[in-house]
Amino acid sequence: MLNYIQLTNNRLKRYYDKIKEDKEYPISLRKDLIDIQRCESSVCDYFVNVPSAQRHGGINVPVKTGREIKDSWELYESKLFRKNDKFYLNLTFEIEVSEVDEYNGVLGIDLGLRNPVVGAASVAPSSQSKVFFEGEEIKGIQTNYYYLRRQSDTDKQWGQREYNKVRNKLHKLTTKIARYAKENKLIVVVGDLKGIQDQDKGREMNRKLHRFPHHTFRRMLGYKCKERGVRYIEVNEAYTSQRCYKCGEKGDRCKGIFKCGGSELNSDVNGAMNICKRALGKPEIRSMLRVGGSCGRALQLSWTSSSEENPS
């Protein structure tokens, strides 16, 4: 017991030695000190009672969650912090999720420049697929604010406005994809651009490559899939845009068109299909699919481009 206490004290000492006096840190709140009550008016969604040494009974803080907090969710330790002169409260919940135990296919998602988000849903072992293109609205927002910042001589908080609009669109898009995968029992597979984004491709190409928030998209989609019990994995995207998904040979790309053996296909769709195939090559993924069906079976899916989904 003595060794354990000494080890704990050493860890605490190393932790507090790193704390800087001129820097603010989040305040941890135990779950038994937080009380959440539903608000019956349009002022906010909930009132969260936060303990305060200056006020008996704590402070009732109005919060907008954008979604329902269910009674079955178990509240855990949360954090209160300040950012850009605004206070934020991170509430942590544990949620029981029913996992999908059998899947109909794989939804491969290719992240790129010409088309930011391209998805191809494929049923194993069928070659039939359903394709969608998304992310143009986000590109438009980023392009608009890029030129506004260049032409403006005053600080109108263009960066914060762009951030809010892009984040709202990302929430709607990732929610729609996660629901789509849940309804059609699809494993979600996303290409990882880490190795590609680390390369130096020139000033203009680097700006375009790093402008779209691929990391935020993957993070949002990952936790929303997990929340719905949908399997989410990331695979290495290397060479998925260079090789034909049908024959595996290296093809030619020109202005967004992939050519191989006399056939032509959108290069991003080809990349998404290769991401599907890369996931299907994993034994743990194939075991979750109905691979014994007919090869001619097609996947009948309905995808709409409307962005009026509620983010959650």
C-alpha positions as CSV (number, residue, x, y, z in Angstrom):
1,M,0.0,0.0,0.0
2,L,2.9,2.4,0.8
3,N,4.4,1.9,-2.6
4,Y,1.1,2.6,-4.3
5,I,0.6,5.8,-2.3
6,Q,4.2,6.9,-3.1
7,L,3.6,6.2,-6.8
8,T,0.4,8.2,-6.9
9,N,2.0,11.1,-5.2
10,N,4.8,11.1,-7.7
11,R,2.4,11.1,-10.6
12,L,0.4,14.0,-9.0
13,K,3.7,16.0,-8.5
14,R,4.7,15.5,-12.2
15,Y,1.2,16.6,-13.2
16,Y,1.1,19.8,-11.2
17,D,4.7,20.6,-12.2
18,K,3.4,21.0,-15.8
19,I,0.6,23.4,-14.9
20,K,1.3,27.0,-16.0
21,E,0.1,29.8,-13.8
22,D,-1.0,32.0,-16.8
23,K,-3.0,29.3,-18.5
24,E,-6.6,28.3,-17.8
25,Y,-7.5,24.7,-17.4
26,P,-10.9,22.9,-17.6
27,I,-12.7,22.3,-14.3
28,S,-13.6,18.7,-13.7
29,L,-17.1,18.2,-12.2
30,R,-18.1,15.0,-10.5
31,K,-21.3,13.4,-11.7
32,D,-22.9,13.6,-8.2
33,L,-22.4,17.4,-8.3
34,I,-24.3,18.0,-11.5
35,D,-28.1,18.1,-11.8
36,I,-29.8,18.3,-15.2
37,Q,-33.4,19.4,-15.6
38,R,-35.4,19.7,-18.8
39,C,-36.5,23.2,-19.7
40,E,-40.2,23.5,-20.6
41,S,-39.8,26.8,-22.5
42,S,-38.0,27.9,-25.7
43,V,-35.2,29.6,-23.8
44,C,-33.0,26.5,-23.8
45,D,-33.1,22.7,-23.9
46,Y,-32.0,22.0,-20.4
47,F,-30.9,23.7,-17.2
48,V,-27.6,22.3,-15.7
49,N,-27.0,23.1,-12.0
50,V,-23.2,23.7,-11.6
51,P,-21.8,23.9,-8.0
52,S,-20.3,27.3,-7.0
53,A,-18.5,28.4,-3.8
54,Q,-19.9,31.9,-4.1
55,R,-23.6,30.9,-4.3
56,H,-25.5,28.4,-2.1
57,G,-27.3,25.8,-4.2
58,G,-25.1,26.3,-7.3
59,I,-25.8,28.1,-10.6
60,N,-28.5,27.0,-13.0
61,V,-26.9,27.3,-16.5
62,P,-29.2,27.2,-19.5
63,V,-27.7,25.0,-22.3
64,K,-28.8,24.0,-25.8
65,T,-27.8,20.4,-26.6
66,G,-29.5,20.1,-30.0
67,R,-30.7,16.6,-28.9
68,E,-32.6,14.8,-26.2
69,I,-30.8,13.6,-23.1
70,K,-32.5,10.3,-22.2
71,D,-33.1,9.1,-18.7
72,S,-31.4,5.8,-19.5
73,W,-28.1,7.6,-20.1
74,E,-25.6,7.5,-17.2
75,L,-23.8,10.7,-16.5
76,Y,-20.1,10.6,-15.8
77,E,-17.4,13.2,-14.9
78,S,-17.8,16.3,-17.0
79,K,-15.6,19.4,-17.7
80,L,-16.3,23.1,-17.7
81,F,-13.9,25.3,-19.7
82,R,-13.7,28.8,-21.3
83,K,-12.8,29.4,-24.9
84,N,-12.8,32.7,-26.8
85,D,-14.6,34.4,-23.9
86,K,-17.4,31.8,-23.9
87,F,-18.0,29.0,-21.4
88,Y,-18.6,25.5,-22.5
89,L,-19.8,22.4,-20.5
90,N,-18.8,19.0,-21.8
91,L,-21.2,16.4,-20.4
92,T,-20.0,12.8,-20.6
93,F,-22.6,10.0,-20.8
94,E,-22.4,6.3,-21.1
95,I,-25.0,4.9,-23.6
96,E,-26.0,1.3,-24.2
97,V,-26.1,0.6,-27.9
98,S,-27.5,-2.4,-29.7
99,E,-24.8,-3.4,-32.2
100,V,-25.6,-4.6,-35.7
101,D,-24.7,-8.3,-35.7
102,E,-25.1,-9.0,-39.4
103,Y,-24.4,-6.7,-42.3
104,N,-25.5,-6.5,-46.0
105,G,-22.5,-4.8,-47.4
106,V,-19.8,-2.2,-47.1
107,L,-20.0,1.6,-47.6
108,G,-16.6,2.8,-48.8
109,I,-16.0,6.6,-48.5
110,D,-13.2,8.3,-50.5
111,L,-12.1,11.8,-49.3
112,G,-10.6,14.0,-51.9
113,L,-10.3,17.5,-53.5
114,R,-12.5,17.5,-56.6
115,N,-15.3,15.7,-54.7
116,P,-14.8,16.1,-51.0
117,V,-16.9,13.0,-49.9
118,V,-17.7,10.2,-52.3
119,G,-19.4,7.0,-51.1
120,A,-19.9,3.7,-52.8
121,A,-22.1,1.0,-51.1
122,S,-21.3,-2.5,-52.2
123,V,-22.8,-5.9,-51.3
124,A,-20.4,-8.8,-51.1
125,P,-19.8,-10.6,-53.3
126,S,-21.9,-8.6,-55.8
127,S,-20.3,-5.9,-57.9
128,Q,-23.5,-3.8,-57.7
129,S,-23.2,-0.5,-55.9
130,K,-24.9,2.8,-55.1
131,V,-22.9,6.0,-55.3
132,F,-23.3,9.4,-53.8
133,F,-21.3,12.7,-53.9
134,E,-21.4,15.1,-51.0
135,G,-19.4,18.1,-49.6
136,E,-19.9,20.7,-52.3
137,E,-21.7,23.0,-49.9
138,I,-18.8,22.9,-47.5
139,K,-16.4,23.7,-50.3
140,G,-18.5,26.6,-51.3
141,I,-18.6,28.0,-47.8
142,Q,-14.8,27.7,-47.5
143,T,-14.2,29.3,-50.9
144,N,-16.5,32.2,-50.1
145,Y,-14.9,33.0,-46.8
146,Y,-11.4,32.6,-48.2
147,Y,-12.0,35.4,-50.6
148,L,-13.8,37.5,-48.0
149,R,-10.8,37.3,-45.7
150,R,-8.5,38.3,-48.6
151,Q,-10.6,41.3,-49.6
152,S,-11.5,42.6,-46.1
153,D,-9.4,45.1,-44.3
154,T,-11.3,44.8,-41.0
155,D,-11.7,41.9,-38.6
156,K,-15.2,40.7,-39.0
157,Q,-14.5,37.3,-37.4
158,W,-14.7,35.6,-40.8
159,G,-12.8,32.6,-39.4
160,Q,-15.4,32.0,-36.6
161,R,-18.3,32.4,-39.0
162,E,-16.8,29.9,-41.4
163,Y,-16.0,27.5,-38.6
164,N,-19.6,27.6,-37.4
165,K,-21.2,27.1,-40.8
166,V,-18.8,24.3,-41.9
167,R,-19.3,22.5,-38.6
168,N,-23.1,22.7,-38.9
169,K,-22.9,21.2,-42.4
170,L,-20.5,18.4,-41.2
171,H,-22.9,17.5,-38.4
172,K,-25.8,17.2,-40.9
173,L,-23.7,15.2,-43.4
174,T,-22.2,12.7,-41.0
175,T,-25.6,12.2,-39.3
176,K,-27.1,11.4,-42.7
177,I,-24.4,8.9,-43.6
178,A,-24.6,7.2,-40.2
179,R,-28.3,6.8,-40.5
180,Y,-28.0,5.5,-44.0
181,A,-25.5,2.9,-42.9
182,K,-27.7,1.9,-40.0
183,E,-30.9,1.5,-42.1
184,N,-29.1,-0.5,-44.8
185,K,-26.9,-2.5,-42.4
186,L,-23.6,-1.4,-44.0
187,I,-20.1,-1.3,-42.5
188,V,-18.6,2.2,-42.9
189,V,-15.0,2.3,-44.2
190,V,-13.2,5.6,-44.7
191,G,-9.9,6.1,-46.4
192,D,-7.2,7.6,-44.2
193,L,-5.4,10.6,-45.8
194,K,-2.7,10.9,-43.1
195,G,0.2,9.9,-45.3
196,I,-1.0,11.9,-48.3
197,Q,-1.6,15.1,-46.3
198,D,1.9,14.9,-44.8
199,Q,3.4,15.3,-48.3
200,D,4.4,18.7,-49.7
201,K,2.5,19.3,-52.9
202,G,3.1,23.0,-53.3
203,R,1.5,26.0,-51.7
204,E,-1.8,26.1,-53.6
205,M,-2.3,22.3,-53.5
206,N,-1.4,22.1,-49.8
207,R,-4.0,24.8,-49.1
208,K,-6.7,22.9,-50.9
209,L,-5.7,19.5,-49.5
210,H,-5.8,20.8,-45.9
211,R,-8.7,23.2,-46.2
212,F,-11.5,20.5,-46.1
213,P,-11.8,19.3,-42.5
214,H,-11.2,15.6,-43.2
215,H,-10.1,14.8,-39.7
216,T,-13.2,16.4,-38.2
217,F,-15.4,14.5,-40.7
218,R,-13.9,11.2,-39.7
219,R,-14.1,11.9,-36.0
220,M,-17.8,12.9,-36.2
221,L,-18.7,10.0,-38.5
222,G,-16.8,7.6,-36.2
223,Y,-18.7,8.5,-33.0
224,K,-22.1,8.7,-34.7
225,C,-21.6,5.2,-36.2
226,K,-20.5,3.9,-32.8
227,E,-23.6,5.5,-31.2
228,R,-25.8,3.6,-33.7
229,G,-24.0,0.3,-33.3
230,V,-22.5,0.5,-36.8
231,R,-19.0,-0.9,-37.4
232,Y,-16.7,2.0,-38.4
233,I,-13.1,1.4,-39.6
234,E,-10.4,3.4,-41.4
235,V,-8.0,1.9,-44.0
236,N,-4.9,3.1,-45.7
237,E,-5.9,5.0,-48.8
238,A,-2.6,4.5,-50.6
239,Y,-2.9,3.6,-54.3
240,T,-6.7,3.3,-54.1
241,S,-7.1,6.1,-56.7
242,Q,-4.4,4.7,-59.0
243,R,-5.6,1.1,-59.5
244,C,-8.7,-0.2,-61.1
245,Y,-11.1,-1.7,-58.6
246,K,-12.2,-4.4,-61.1
247,C,-8.8,-5.7,-62.4
248,G,-6.4,-4.2,-59.9
249,E,-4.1,-2.8,-62.7
250,K,-2.8,0.7,-62.7
251,G,-4.9,3.0,-64.9
252,D,-4.8,6.6,-66.1
253,R,-6.5,9.6,-64.5
254,C,-7.5,12.8,-66.4
255,K,-9.8,15.5,-65.1
256,G,-11.5,13.3,-62.6
257,I,-12.0,10.3,-65.0
258,F,-10.3,7.0,-64.4
259,K,-9.5,5.0,-67.6
260,C,-8.5,1.3,-67.6
261,G,-8.9,-1.3,-70.4
262,G,-11.2,0.8,-72.5
263,S,-13.6,1.5,-69.7
264,E,-14.1,4.9,-67.9
265,L,-15.3,5.7,-64.4
266,N,-15.2,8.6,-62.1
267,S,-11.8,8.5,-60.3
268,D,-13.3,9.2,-56.9
269,V,-15.9,6.4,-57.3
270,N,-13.1,4.1,-58.3
271,G,-11.2,5.0,-55.1
272,A,-14.3,4.4,-53.0
273,M,-14.8,1.0,-54.5
274,N,-11.1,0.1,-53.9
275,I,-11.6,1.2,-50.2
276,C,-14.6,-1.3,-50.1
277,K,-12.4,-4.0,-51.5
278,R,-9.6,-3.3,-49.1
279,A,-12.1,-3.7,-46.2
280,L,-13.5,-6.9,-47.7
281,G,-10.0,-8.3,-47.7
282,K,-10.1,-8.4,-43.9
283,P,-11.2,-11.7,-42.4
284,E,-13.0,-10.1,-39.5
285,I,-15.1,-8.0,-41.9
286,R,-16.0,-10.8,-44.3
287,S,-17.2,-12.9,-41.4
288,M,-19.8,-10.2,-40.6
289,L,-21.3,-10.2,-44.1
290,R,-23.7,-12.5,-45.9
291,V,-21.2,-13.7,-48.4
292,G,-23.2,-16.8,-49.3
293,G,-25.8,-15.0,-51.4
294,S,-26.2,-14.8,-55.1
295,C,-23.5,-12.9,-57.0
296,G,-26.1,-11.1,-59.0
297,R,-27.9,-9.6,-56.0
298,A,-28.1,-5.8,-56.2
299,L,-28.2,-3.4,-53.3
300,Q,-31.4,-1.2,-53.5
301,L,-30.7,2.0,-51.6
302,S,-32.3,5.4,-51.5
303,W,-30.0,8.4,-51.1
304,T,-31.2,12.0,-51.2
305,S,-29.0,15.1,-51.4
306,S,-31.1,17.2,-49.1
307,S,-29.1,18.7,-46.2
308,E,-32.1,19.5,-44.0
309,E,-31.3,16.7,-41.5
310,N,-31.0,17.5,-37.9
311,P,-27.4,17.1,-36.6
312,S,-27.0,14.7,-33.8
